[in-house]
């Protein structure tokens, strides 16, 4: 990562994607955020959150070179492939729970993160949830 605040690529604008956009904005990363979402009908969510149109892409691959780290907020069945792609590109990754569909896929990503000396973190907000 760079010495200044990292550039973040959020992949996905589903229900949790909206929450992540808001969290990144509240944390002060709004100006350093890129969004990858294949469904352009969801792009207005990002635009309303202040992400400039030129920072919207249809795929992870299209914006990956712009990012220091990747936030994956897509359906679970896509997590393994997207995390793998980001880790192989040398990016740190935050992925929404569940991390993968199988424990074998999770082990694969954990081993890849270790080999590449990248961070791989699973979002599990219930740890801090008041319930």
Number of C-alpha atoms within 10 A of each C-alpha: 12 7 5 6 11 14 19 24 26 28 25 26 25 16 10 14 22 16 13 19 24 17 13 17 17 10 9 12 17 19 14 18 24 26 29 25 22 16 13 13 8 14 21 13 16 23 14 10 15 15 21 15 13 8 17 22 21 16 16 23 14 11 18 23 14 15 20 20 24 26 25 30 25 21 13 15 13 14 23 18 13 21 25 19 15 23 24 15 14 19 25 23 24 19 24 22 17 15 24 23 13 12 10 10 16 16 12 15 21 17 12 18 22 13 11 15 13 18 16 21 16 15 16 13 9 8 8 7 7 5 5
